[in-house]
Amino acid sequence: MRLEYMLKNPIQTAAELWRHVWLQVGVVAAASLAAGMVISRDPPLWLILGGIAGVAVAAIAFIKPEYVAAALLVIHWGNIHDVLIKHHGIPSVVKPTVALLAVVLLWRRFLSSKPRGLVSDPVIWWMLAYLVVGATGLWFARDTDAVMKQVVDTAKDCIIAGLIFNLLTTRAAFERAVWGLLIVGAALSALTVYQEITRTYDNNYWGFAQAAVRQISTTMDDRARAFGTVNDPNYFGQLLLVLVPLAIWAALNGRTWRGKSFGVAAFLLLLAAIGLTFSRGAYLGAVVVLGVYAMYLRLDARYLLILPLIGALLYVAPPEFRARFGTLDEVLPGNSAGAFADGSLQGRTVKAEIAIAIAANNPILGVGRGNYRLHYRDYINEIEGAGTNTERDAHNLYLEVAAEQGIVGLTVFIGLLATVWGRLRAAELLFAAASERRMAALSVAVKVGFLGYLVTSLFLHGAYGYMLWLQVGMAVALAVIAQREAAKRASPTM
């Protein structure tokens, strides 16, 4: 009985034990001995600080796990952990954080004095179905190692999504995570803008503002494009685009003038950094996001005050921005048929055609996750002649899923996306029915950001798939918050 009490009440048990002098002396002696051993070995500073931070995070995780879950969401979204690994030699902070939160979640479920059930949601079944369909490629894919890697990565992302919607289950916790995302997005955008103003493209600012020379258009010389914390300007633009509606929400719904002002600043910085990626997909996504959000806002006259600020951004934008945006004329309806003048657009067209051909030749289950690249090489050899060893990606998430997982995989994937959209819509309606205008508006902002991701995915494959799964976690978390609050209002008062 005593053991059961200790397991279910670890904090109270620790407080009771700490009253004993022998324990205090033992802890101080052990800490002194450990500190002496560490110092005598002259370890790197990050290891010492990391150890101290790890103990603090572990303590916080058991007391306030929603804080650690919000931090995990923010760090993972900004790809900060990857920068720490590649540019500073610091081991991954995501893996131990995920393991820690998983332990906390299990403890809360089975050992806590007040057990809390795990979230049950329709999205979970779609997530599991997507994993199962992807795993079938292990039986027939040419490269089963690629399949295994993709499935394992997706499983990890699904676990993180599960931690998010099991721990960010209060509006305070969710809003805290949203503000954290905006702070990181604004900070990365500010570094990118500063880099552009100072023309210090050779300085990656500790890995948080990477840039490299890439093509702009056939009529203009190549120039530096912003990569931020990822390895491609297009994905950096996608990463920032999802946050744009959240910034608008903050500007309109901040509780203080400081919060509203920060929302406006974050909005402008995000748009400026997206412009500096010179990503045409992100440009189109921004147009869709702003247009759809404007319809949700019903074009209240006061919201039009933002237009002069956007106009000022366009006025000071580099001339390459207009040249890059102008290349989209080639894909607009009514343009003369024929090969694209822009080599990038032409190459993406070929990749899309090959993806369609692969899907047509392997219609049921596709060729296996991660195997598009291998089959692309075969198909491009037929087009350009034998000897071409080039491997490319589909540059279209939906065609990539169709080629690699067939009709079955594409159906499950579309079902997952539709269910996530439905959960966001349900959260919006539940909050609106309760006259919770602020939370209803936040549900709309998350939904419009998700739409921006879906639009940009027409031009990008799933290289940074974690972005999708983090949004899945946020969507389910919002739905859970809305449902629980609705249930509380509906239950009779005692």
C-alpha positions as CSV (number, residue, x, y, z in Angstrom):
1,M,0.0,0.0,0.0
2,R,2.9,2.3,0.8
3,L,4.5,1.6,-2.5
4,E,1.3,2.3,-4.4
5,Y,1.0,5.7,-2.6
6,M,4.6,6.6,-3.5
7,L,4.0,5.8,-7.1
8,K,0.8,7.8,-7.3
9,N,2.0,10.7,-5.3
10,P,5.7,11.2,-6.2
11,I,5.7,14.9,-5.4
12,Q,4.2,14.5,-1.9
13,T,6.5,11.5,-1.3
14,A,9.6,13.5,-2.3
15,A,8.5,16.4,0.0
16,E,8.1,14.0,3.0
17,L,11.4,12.3,2.4
18,W,13.3,15.6,2.0
19,R,12.5,16.5,5.6
20,H,15.0,13.8,6.7
21,V,18.5,15.2,7.4
22,W,20.2,12.1,6.2
23,L,18.6,12.5,2.8
24,Q,19.6,16.2,2.5
25,V,23.2,15.3,3.5
26,G,23.3,12.5,1.0
27,V,21.9,14.6,-1.9
28,V,24.4,17.4,-1.2
29,A,27.3,14.9,-1.0
30,A,26.2,13.1,-4.2
31,A,25.8,16.4,-6.1
32,S,29.2,17.6,-4.9
33,L,30.8,14.3,-6.0
34,A,29.2,14.5,-9.4
35,A,30.1,18.1,-9.9
36,G,33.8,17.3,-8.9
37,M,33.9,14.4,-11.4
38,V,32.4,16.5,-14.2
39,I,34.7,19.5,-13.6
40,S,37.8,17.3,-13.3
41,R,37.1,15.9,-16.8
42,D,36.9,19.4,-18.3
43,P,33.7,18.8,-20.3
44,P,32.3,21.3,-22.8
45,L,30.2,24.1,-21.4
46,W,27.1,23.0,-23.4
47,L,27.2,19.6,-21.7
48,I,27.2,21.1,-18.2
49,L,24.5,23.6,-19.0
50,G,22.6,20.9,-20.8
51,G,22.7,18.6,-17.8
52,I,21.4,21.4,-15.5
53,A,18.7,22.3,-18.0
54,G,17.7,18.6,-18.4
55,V,17.1,18.2,-14.7
56,A,15.0,21.4,-14.7
57,V,13.0,20.3,-17.7
58,A,12.4,16.9,-16.2
59,A,11.0,18.5,-13.0
60,I,8.8,20.9,-15.0
61,A,7.6,18.0,-17.2
62,F,6.0,16.3,-14.2
63,I,4.6,19.4,-12.7
64,K,3.5,21.4,-15.8
65,P,3.9,19.1,-18.8
66,E,2.0,21.5,-21.0
67,Y,5.0,23.9,-20.8
68,V,7.4,21.3,-22.1
69,A,4.9,20.2,-24.8
70,A,4.6,23.8,-26.0
71,A,8.4,24.1,-26.0
72,L,8.7,20.9,-28.0
73,L,6.2,22.2,-30.6
74,V,8.0,25.5,-31.0
75,I,11.5,24.0,-31.2
76,H,10.4,21.4,-33.6
77,W,8.5,23.8,-35.8
78,G,11.4,26.2,-36.1
79,N,13.7,23.3,-36.8
80,I,15.9,24.7,-34.1
81,H,17.1,21.3,-32.9
82,D,18.5,20.5,-36.4
83,V,20.5,23.8,-36.3
84,L,21.9,22.9,-32.9
85,I,23.0,19.5,-34.2
86,K,24.5,20.6,-37.5
87,H,26.0,24.0,-36.6
88,H,26.8,23.6,-32.9
89,G,27.4,19.9,-32.3
90,I,24.7,19.7,-29.7
91,P,22.8,16.4,-29.6
92,S,19.1,16.3,-30.4
93,V,16.9,17.9,-27.8
94,V,13.8,16.6,-29.4
95,K,14.4,12.9,-28.8
96,P,14.9,13.1,-25.0
97,T,12.1,15.6,-24.7
98,V,9.7,13.2,-26.5
99,A,10.8,10.3,-24.3
100,L,10.4,12.4,-21.2
101,L,6.9,13.5,-22.2
102,A,5.9,10.0,-23.1
103,V,6.9,8.8,-19.6
104,V,4.9,11.7,-18.1
105,L,1.9,10.9,-20.2
106,L,2.0,7.2,-19.1
107,W,2.5,8.2,-15.5
108,R,-0.5,10.5,-15.6
109,R,-2.6,7.7,-17.1
110,F,-1.6,4.8,-15.0
111,L,0.2,5.9,-11.8
112,S,-1.1,9.3,-10.9
113,S,-3.5,9.7,-7.9
114,K,-5.9,11.2,-10.4
115,P,-5.5,9.2,-13.6
116,R,-6.3,11.0,-16.8
117,G,-7.4,9.2,-19.9
118,L,-5.7,9.5,-23.2
119,V,-7.3,11.5,-26.0
120,S,-9.5,9.5,-28.3
121,D,-10.2,11.2,-31.7
122,P,-11.1,10.1,-35.2
123,V,-7.9,11.5,-36.5
124,I,-5.9,8.9,-34.7
125,W,-7.4,6.1,-36.8
126,W,-6.5,7.9,-40.0
127,M,-2.9,8.3,-38.6
128,L,-2.7,4.6,-37.9
129,A,-4.2,3.7,-41.3
130,Y,-1.6,5.9,-43.0
131,L,1.2,4.2,-41.2
132,V,-0.1,0.7,-42.0
133,V,-0.5,1.6,-45.7
134,G,3.0,3.0,-45.9
135,A,4.4,-0.1,-44.2
136,T,3.0,-2.4,-46.9
137,G,5.8,-1.2,-49.1
138,L,8.2,-3.3,-47.1
139,W,6.9,-6.4,-49.0
140,F,7.3,-5.2,-52.6
141,A,9.3,-1.9,-52.8
142,R,12.7,-1.9,-54.6
143,D,14.3,-0.1,-51.7
144,T,12.8,-1.4,-48.5
145,D,15.3,0.6,-46.4
146,A,13.8,3.8,-47.8
147,V,10.4,2.6,-46.9
148,M,11.4,1.7,-43.4
149,K,13.0,5.1,-42.9
150,Q,9.9,6.9,-44.1
151,V,7.6,4.8,-41.9
152,V,9.8,5.2,-38.8
153,D,10.0,9.0,-39.3
154,T,6.2,9.3,-39.7
155,A,5.7,7.1,-36.6
156,K,7.9,9.5,-34.7
157,D,6.0,12.5,-36.0
158,C,2.7,10.8,-35.1
159,I,4.0,10.2,-31.5
160,I,4.9,13.9,-31.2
161,A,1.5,14.9,-32.6
162,G,-0.1,12.6,-29.9
163,L,1.9,14.2,-27.2
164,I,0.7,17.6,-28.3
165,F,-3.0,16.9,-28.4
166,N,-2.8,15.0,-25.1
167,L,-0.9,17.7,-23.2
168,L,-2.0,21.0,-24.8
169,T,-5.6,20.5,-23.6
170,T,-6.4,23.8,-22.1
171,R,-6.9,27.1,-23.9
172,A,-4.1,28.7,-21.8
173,A,-1.6,26.0,-22.8
174,F,-2.6,26.2,-26.4
175,E,-2.4,30.0,-26.6
176,R,1.0,29.8,-24.9
177,A,2.2,27.5,-27.7
178,V,0.8,29.8,-30.4
179,W,2.6,32.8,-29.0
180,G,5.8,30.7,-28.8
181,L,5.4,29.8,-32.5
182,L,5.0,33.5,-33.4
183,I,8.0,34.5,-31.3
184,V,10.2,32.0,-33.1
185,G,8.7,32.8,-36.5
186,A,9.2,36.6,-36.0
187,A,12.8,36.1,-34.7
188,L,13.8,34.0,-37.7
189,S,12.2,36.4,-40.0
190,A,13.9,39.4,-38.4
191,L,17.3,37.7,-38.8
192,T,16.5,37.1,-42.5
193,V,15.4,40.7,-43.0
194,Y,18.5,42.0,-41.2
195,Q,20.7,39.7,-43.3
196,E,19.1,41.2,-46.5
197,I,19.5,44.8,-45.3
198,T,23.2,44.3,-44.4
199,R,23.9,42.0,-47.4
200,T,25.7,39.7,-45.1
201,Y,24.7,36.5,-46.9
202,D,27.9,34.8,-46.0
203,N,27.0,35.0,-42.3
204,N,24.4,32.4,-41.4
205,Y,23.9,33.9,-37.9
206,W,24.7,30.7,-36.0
207,G,22.7,28.7,-38.5
208,F,19.4,30.5,-38.0
209,A,19.6,32.6,-41.2
210,Q,21.1,30.4,-43.9
211,A,21.1,31.7,-47.5
212,A,22.6,30.6,-50.8
213,V,22.6,31.8,-54.4
214,R,19.8,30.3,-56.4
215,Q,17.9,31.1,-59.7
216,I,15.5,34.0,-59.8
217,S,14.4,34.2,-63.4
218,T,15.7,33.9,-67.0
219,T,15.8,37.7,-67.3
220,M,17.6,38.4,-64.0
221,D,20.9,37.2,-62.5
222,D,20.8,34.7,-59.7
223,R,21.0,36.0,-56.1
224,A,20.9,34.9,-52.5
225,R,17.6,33.3,-51.3
226,A,16.7,32.9,-47.6
227,F,16.8,29.3,-46.2
228,G,16.3,30.2,-42.5
229,T,16.7,27.1,-40.4
230,V,15.9,24.5,-43.2
231,N,17.9,23.5,-46.2
232,D,15.6,24.9,-48.9
233,P,14.1,28.3,-49.4
234,N,10.7,26.9,-50.5
235,Y,10.3,24.9,-47.3
236,F,11.3,27.9,-45.2
237,G,8.6,29.9,-47.0
238,Q,6.1,27.2,-46.2
239,L,7.2,27.1,-42.6
240,L,6.6,30.8,-42.2
241,L,3.4,31.0,-44.2
242,V,1.5,28.7,-41.8
243,L,2.2,31.3,-39.1
244,V,0.9,34.3,-41.0
245,P,-2.8,33.8,-40.0
246,L,-1.7,33.3,-36.4
247,A,0.0,36.7,-36.5
248,I,-3.1,38.3,-37.8
249,W,-5.1,36.6,-35.0
250,A,-2.6,38.0,-32.5
251,A,-2.9,41.5,-34.0
252,L,-6.7,41.4,-33.8
253,N,-7.2,39.5,-30.6
254,G,-4.2,40.3,-28.4
255,R,-5.3,41.0,-24.8
256,T,-3.0,44.0,-24.5
257,W,-1.7,46.7,-26.9
258,R,1.8,45.0,-26.6
259,G,0.3,41.8,-27.8
260,K,-1.5,43.5,-30.7
261,S,1.6,45.4,-31.7
262,F,3.7,42.3,-31.6
263,G,1.1,40.6,-33.9
264,V,1.4,43.4,-36.4
265,A,5.2,43.3,-36.3
266,A,5.3,39.5,-36.6
267,F,2.9,39.7,-39.6
268,L,5.1,42.1,-41.5
269,L,8.3,40.3,-40.6
270,L,6.8,37.0,-41.8
271,L,5.7,38.5,-45.1
272,A,9.0,40.1,-45.6
273,A,11.0,36.9,-44.9
274,I,8.6,34.9,-47.2
275,G,9.4,37.4,-49.9
276,L,13.1,36.9,-49.4
277,T,12.8,33.2,-49.9
278,F,11.7,34.0,-53.5
279,S,9.5,30.9,-53.3
280,R,6.7,31.1,-55.9
281,G,4.7,28.5,-54.1
282,A,4.9,30.5,-50.9
283,Y,3.9,33.6,-52.8
284,L,0.8,31.9,-54.2
285,G,0.1,30.4,-50.8
286,A,0.3,33.9,-49.2
287,V,-2.2,35.2,-51.7
288,V,-4.6,32.3,-50.9
289,V,-4.2,32.6,-47.2
290,L,-4.7,36.4,-47.1
291,G,-7.7,36.2,-49.5
292,V,-9.4,33.4,-47.5
293,Y,-8.7,35.0,-44.2
294,A,-10.1,38.3,-45.5
295,M,-13.4,36.5,-46.3
296,Y,-13.5,35.1,-42.8
297,L,-13.0,38.6,-41.4
298,R,-15.8,39.8,-43.8
299,L,-13.6,42.8,-44.8
300,D,-14.3,45.0,-41.9
301,A,-13.1,48.5,-42.9
302,R,-10.7,48.7,-40.0
303,Y,-8.8,45.7,-41.3
304,L,-8.0,47.5,-44.5
305,L,-5.5,49.6,-42.5
306,I,-3.1,46.8,-43.0
307,L,-3.0,47.4,-46.8
308,P,-0.7,50.4,-46.6
309,L,1.8,48.4,-44.6
310,I,1.7,45.6,-47.2
311,G,2.1,48.2,-49.9
312,A,5.1,49.7,-48.1
313,L,6.7,46.2,-48.0
314,L,6.1,45.8,-51.8
315,Y,7.6,49.2,-52.4
316,V,10.9,48.5,-50.7
317,A,11.0,44.9,-51.9
318,P,14.1,44.0,-54.1
319,P,13.4,44.1,-57.8
320,E,14.1,40.3,-58.0
321,F,10.9,39.8,-56.1
322,R,8.8,41.2,-58.9
323,A,10.9,39.3,-61.5
324,R,10.4,36.0,-59.5
325,F,6.7,36.6,-59.1
326,G,6.4,37.5,-62.8
327,T,7.5,34.0,-63.8
328,L,4.2,32.7,-62.6
329,D,2.6,34.2,-65.8
330,E,3.8,31.0,-67.5
331,V,1.4,28.8,-65.5
332,L,-1.6,31.1,-65.6
333,P,-4.6,30.0,-67.7
334,G,-4.6,31.4,-71.3
335,N,-0.8,31.4,-71.6
336,S,0.5,30.1,-74.9
337,A,1.2,26.3,-74.9
338,G,4.7,24.9,-75.2
339,A,7.8,24.5,-73.1
340,F,8.3,26.8,-70.1
341,A,11.0,29.4,-70.5
342,D,11.8,29.0,-66.8
343,G,13.9,25.8,-66.4
344,S,12.6,25.2,-62.9
345,L,9.0,25.2,-64.0
346,Q,9.9,22.9,-66.9
347,G,11.7,20.5,-64.6
348,R,8.8,20.4,-62.2
349,T,6.4,19.6,-65.0
350,V,8.5,16.6,-66.0
351,K,8.6,15.4,-62.4
352,A,4.9,15.7,-62.1
353,E,4.3,13.8,-65.4
354,I,6.6,11.0,-64.2
355,A,4.8,10.8,-60.9
356,I,1.5,10.4,-62.7
357,A,3.0,7.7,-64.9
358,I,4.4,5.8,-61.9
359,A,0.9,6.0,-60.3
360,A,-0.8,4.8,-63.4
361,N,1.6,1.9,-63.7
362,N,1.3,1.0,-60.0
363,P,-2.3,2.1,-59.2
364,I,-3.1,0.1,-56.0
365,L,-0.3,0.5,-53.5
366,G,2.3,2.4,-55.6
367,V,6.0,1.7,-55.6
368,G,6.7,2.1,-51.9
369,R,7.4,5.1,-49.7
370,G,10.7,6.9,-50.5
371,N,11.0,5.0,-53.8
372,Y,9.9,7.7,-56.2
373,R,13.5,8.8,-56.7
374,L,14.6,5.4,-57.9
375,H,11.8,5.0,-60.3
376,Y,12.2,8.6,-61.5
377,R,15.7,7.6,-62.8
378,D,14.2,4.8,-64.8
379,Y,11.5,7.0,-66.4
380,I,13.9,9.9,-67.1
381,N,16.2,7.4,-68.9
382,E,13.4,6.5,-71.2
383,I,12.8,10.2,-72.0
384,E,16.4,11.4,-72.2
385,G,18.2,8.2,-73.1
386,A,20.2,5.7,-71.1
387,G,23.0,6.7,-68.8
388,T,21.1,9.3,-66.8
389,N,21.6,8.6,-63.1
390,T,19.9,11.6,-61.8
391,E,17.4,11.1,-58.9
392,R,14.8,13.7,-58.2
393,D,11.8,14.3,-56.0
394,A,8.2,14.7,-57.1
395,H,7.9,18.4,-55.9
396,N,4.2,17.7,-55.3
397,L,3.1,16.1,-52.1
398,Y,-0.1,14.6,-53.5
399,L,1.5,13.2,-56.6
400,E,4.3,11.8,-54.5
401,V,1.8,10.0,-52.2
402,A,-0.1,8.7,-55.3
403,A,3.1,7.4,-56.9
404,E,4.5,5.8,-53.8
405,Q,1.3,4.6,-52.1
406,G,-1.2,4.3,-54.9
407,I,-4.9,4.9,-54.8
408,V,-5.1,3.3,-51.3
409,G,-2.5,5.5,-49.8
410,L,-3.8,8.6,-51.5
411,T,-7.4,7.9,-50.3
412,V,-6.2,7.5,-46.7
413,F,-4.0,10.6,-47.0
414,I,-6.9,12.7,-48.3
415,G,-9.2,11.2,-45.6
416,L,-6.7,12.3,-43.0
417,L,-6.5,15.8,-44.3
418,A,-10.3,16.1,-44.6
419,T,-10.7,14.8,-41.1
420,V,-8.2,17.3,-39.7
421,W,-10.0,20.1,-41.5
422,G,-13.3,18.9,-40.1
423,R,-11.9,18.8,-36.5
424,L,-10.8,22.5,-36.9
425,R,-14.2,23.4,-38.3
426,A,-15.9,21.6,-35.4
427,A,-13.7,23.5,-32.9
428,E,-14.6,26.8,-34.6
429,L,-18.4,26.0,-34.4
430,L,-18.2,24.9,-30.8
431,F,-16.4,28.0,-29.7
432,A,-18.7,30.2,-31.7
433,A,-21.8,28.6,-30.2
434,A,-20.5,29.4,-26.8
435,S,-19.8,33.0,-27.8
436,E,-16.0,32.4,-27.4
437,R,-15.1,34.7,-30.2
438,R,-11.4,34.8,-29.4
439,M,-11.0,31.0,-29.5
440,A,-13.3,30.7,-32.5
441,A,-11.0,33.2,-34.3
442,L,-7.9,31.2,-33.3
443,S,-9.5,28.0,-34.7
444,V,-10.0,29.9,-38.0
445,A,-6.4,31.1,-38.0
446,V,-5.0,27.6,-37.5
447,K,-7.4,26.3,-40.2
448,V,-6.3,29.0,-42.7
449,G,-2.6,28.3,-41.9
450,F,-3.3,24.6,-42.6
451,L,-4.8,25.6,-45.9
452,G,-1.6,27.5,-46.7
453,Y,0.3,24.4,-46.1
454,L,-1.9,22.4,-48.4
455,V,-1.6,24.9,-51.2
456,T,2.2,25.1,-51.0
457,S,2.3,21.3,-50.9
458,L,1.2,21.4,-54.6
459,F,4.7,22.5,-55.3
460,L,6.7,20.6,-52.6
461,H,7.1,17.0,-51.7
462,G,7.1,15.7,-48.1
463,A,10.8,16.4,-47.3
464,Y,9.9,18.2,-44.0
465,G,6.8,16.1,-43.2
466,Y,7.0,17.1,-39.5
467,M,5.2,20.3,-40.4
468,L,2.1,18.4,-41.4
469,W,2.0,16.3,-38.3
470,L,2.6,19.2,-35.9
471,Q,-0.5,20.8,-37.4
472,V,-2.4,17.6,-37.0
473,G,-1.5,17.7,-33.3
474,M,-2.6,21.3,-33.0
475,A,-5.9,20.6,-34.8
476,V,-6.9,17.7,-32.5
477,A,-5.8,19.7,-29.4
478,L,-8.1,22.6,-30.4
479,A,-11.0,20.2,-31.0
480,V,-10.4,18.5,-27.6
481,I,-10.3,21.8,-25.8
482,A,-13.6,22.9,-27.5
483,Q,-15.3,19.6,-26.8
484,R,-14.3,19.5,-23.1
485,E,-15.4,23.0,-22.5
486,A,-18.7,22.3,-24.3
487,A,-19.2,19.2,-22.1
488,K,-18.5,21.3,-18.9
489,R,-21.1,23.8,-20.0
490,A,-23.6,21.1,-20.7
491,S,-23.2,19.2,-17.4
492,P,-25.5,20.3,-14.6
493,T,-23.9,22.2,-11.8
494,M,-23.7,20.4,-8.5
